[in-house]
Amino acid sequence: MDERIVEFITKMHIFSLGVVCDEQPYLCSCFYAYDEINNSLVFASDDSSKHIKAIKKQPKVAINIALDTKIVGIIKGVQATGAAREATNKNVYFKRFPYALALNPKLYEIKLEWIKYTDNALGFGTKLTWSLGE
């Protein structure tokens, strides 16, 4: 994966998660930590949440990570797809969010399969893509 994509994902900490629940689209926002070894995004949630119930029925998800800016020349963001499951590497999350350890959250991960990264600082509308297996 291009190091500029990795740098952006590592720097940010919130993604929007898109799932399908009862045949309806549903979004939520989650704190995450990037697990570079497993190429996944680790996040905390609860089995009773609408998005985790949806993931258990259909693990394919979409995510969005965006830099919050009004300056067109520095717009950056990721659109990605992957498969969600219980996390295999929990340490990466607690290293980034040590206070979460006291809450004993259940951790999940999204194994990234496809990414489109937009970075206007590289030239207006510049997009880099990556797919699992590249």
N, C-alpha and C positions, 0 to 999 in steps of 0.2 A: 504494500500500500504506500502511496506517495507520502513522504514525511510531512508535507504541509497539511494533509488530512489528519494524520496522527496528532500533530501539534495542536490543531484546532480542537479536535475531540478531547484531548487531554486537558486543554486550557479551560474549556467550558464545564458546567456542572449540572445543568438542567436540560432534559429533553421532553418533548411532547410525544406521547405514546399513542398510537392509533391502533384500535382493535375493532373487531366486529362482534357485537353482543346482541343476541336475539335478532339477527339479520339487520341490525342498525349500526352505523358507525358510532364510535365513542372515543373521546380523547381525554387524556389526563396528563399532568405534568409530574415528573419525578426527578429527584436528585440522582445522579449516577456517578460511578467511577469507571474509568476505562481500564480494562484488563488487556494490556497489549499482548501478553503471552497467548491468551485464548481468543483474542480479537473479539471481545464482547464488552457490552455495557452492563455493569452490575448495578442493580437498584433494589431498594427496600419497598416492600408492600405487605399486604395482608391477604390471606386466602379469602376473606369475606368481601374484598373490594370487587367492584364491577369489572375492572380490567383484568384482574387475575382469574376470575371466573370465566371470562371470555377466552383468555389465553389457554386455560385448561381444556377448552373445547376446540380451539383453533390457535395453535402456537405461532402461526405466521403473523408478524406485526410490521408496522411502519413507524419510523420515528423522524423527528425533525429537531435539529439543534440550530439556533440562530443567534448571531450577535445582535444585541439590541442597540441599534443606531439609526439615526436619521440621515447620516452622511452617506450618500449613494456610493461614493468612491471607496468606502471601506466595508460595504456589506459583505458578510461572510455567512455561510450556512451549510448544513448537511441535511440531505434527505437520504434515508436509508431504509432497508428492509432486512429482516432477519427472523430467526426463530427463538422464541422465549422458552425458558425452562428454569428450574431451580438452579441457583448459582453453584458452580463447582469451586470457585476461588473467592471466598468471602473476605479474605485479608485485604484485598485491594480496596474494598468499600470502607472497611473500618480504618484503614490507613488514611484515607481521604477525609472521612467523617468520623473521627474517634469518639465523639459524643454519642453517636448512634449505638455504640456497643452497650451502653446502659439500658437502652430500649429493647435489646434483644430482638431485633426485627428479623423477619423471614426475608431472605435475599433471593433474588431472581437475576437471570442474565439474558441478554439478547445476543445471540451469536450472529454477528453481522455477515450478511450474504451479498449485499449490493449497496454501494454508496455513490451519491452524486454530491460533489462539493463545489459550491459556488464561492468565488473570491474575486470581488471587483478590484481589489488592490493589484491583482495580476493582469488586469485589463478588463474593461467593462464586460460583464456577462461571461467571464471565463469560468468554465466548468471542467472539473476533473472527475473521472469516474473510476470505480474499482469494483470488481466482482470476485467472489470467493473462487479460488482456483487460479487466479491470475498470477 
